[in-house]
Amino acid sequence: MCPFVPAAVSPDPAQARELASWWVEFYLTNMGPLYAARLRQLGFGAAVDEVVAATGHTPEVLLDELTLWGDATAARERVQRYYAAGADMPIVTLPPNRSVEELDQILDALAPAIALRA
């Protein structure tokens, strides 16, 4: 199993949360009904409804379940959760429209978690 997992890694917790929220909001409001419907089936209906209603707040449960977010340590721990759940190779999805420096920072932060499995 090779899940694609959006990355939102930053030493600044507010920036990491903002980016993780963007990922969740984007998928739930711009990618058709599939993601929202499936998350509702999995018991996240209230959290999905909050995002879809454009409240400006993304419940942390969705950030935790759907993204690699936080500082480097937190994001690496989240990668390990995917392995523990049976993923063979979690694929890190990098955010669009970011500087090369920011993308390098994300990859450098996550590399130790991926290297442990190589």
C-alpha positions in Angstrom: 0.0 0.0 0.0 1.4 3.4 -1.0 -0.8 6.2 0.3 -0.2 9.8 -0.9 0.0 12.0 2.2 0.1 15.8 2.0 3.0 17.3 3.8 2.8 20.5 6.0 6.0 20.7 7.9 7.5 23.8 9.4 9.4 24.8 12.6 6.6 27.4 13.0 3.6 25.5 14.4 1.1 28.1 13.1 2.6 27.9 9.6 2.4 24.1 9.7 -1.2 24.1 10.9 -2.2 26.7 8.2 -0.7 24.6 5.5 -2.2 21.4 6.8 -5.6 23.2 7.0 -5.2 24.3 3.4 -4.6 20.7 2.2 -7.7 19.4 4.0 -9.9 22.4 2.9 -8.7 22.0 -0.7 -9.5 18.3 -0.9 -12.9 18.7 0.8 -14.1 21.7 -1.2 -12.4 21.5 -4.6 -12.0 17.8 -5.5 -15.7 16.8 -5.8 -17.8 14.8 -3.3 -15.6 11.7 -3.0 -13.4 12.7 -0.1 -16.1 14.3 2.0 -18.4 11.3 1.5 -15.7 8.8 2.4 -14.7 10.7 5.5 -18.3 10.9 6.6 -18.6 7.1 6.2 -15.6 6.8 8.4 -17.2 8.8 11.2 -15.7 12.3 10.6 -19.0 13.9 9.5 -19.1 16.7 12.0 -15.5 17.7 11.2 -16.1 17.5 7.5 -19.2 19.6 7.8 -17.3 22.3 9.7 -14.7 22.5 6.9 -17.3 22.4 4.1 -19.3 25.2 5.8 -16.2 27.4 5.4 -16.0 28.2 9.1 -12.3 29.1 8.7 -11.4 26.4 11.2 -10.2 22.9 10.3 -10.7 20.4 13.2 -7.4 19.0 14.3 -8.7 15.4 14.0 -8.7 15.9 10.2 -5.2 17.4 10.2 -3.9 14.4 12.2 -5.7 11.8 10.0 -5.0 13.2 6.6 -1.7 15.1 6.6 1.9 14.9 7.8 1.9 18.2 9.8 3.8 19.9 12.5 7.5 20.4 13.2 10.0 17.8 11.9 9.6 15.5 14.9 5.8 15.5 14.8 5.7 14.9 11.1 8.2 12.0 11.3 6.0 10.5 14.0 3.0 10.7 11.7 5.0 9.0 8.9 5.6 6.1 11.4 1.9 5.8 12.1 1.4 5.1 8.4 4.0 2.3 8.5 2.4 0.9 11.7 -1.0 0.9 10.0 0.4 -1.3 7.1 1.6 1.2 4.5 4.5 -0.1 2.5 5.6 3.2 1.2 3.9 6.5 2.2 4.4 8.9 -0.6 4.9 12.5 0.5 2.9 15.0 -1.5 4.6 18.4 -1.5 2.5 21.6 -1.4 2.2 23.6 -4.6 3.5 27.1 -5.1 6.2 26.9 -2.4 9.9 28.0 -2.7 12.6 25.4 -3.3 14.0 26.2 0.1 10.6 25.4 1.8 10.3 22.2 -0.2 13.8 21.1 0.7 13.1 21.8 4.4 10.0 19.5 4.2 12.0 16.8 2.5 14.9 17.1 4.9 12.6 17.0 7.9 10.9 13.8 6.7 14.0 12.0 5.3 14.9 10.3 8.6 11.5 8.7 8.8 11.6 7.4 5.3 15.3 6.2 5.6 14.4 4.0 8.6 12.4 1.8 6.3 14.8 1.6 3.4 
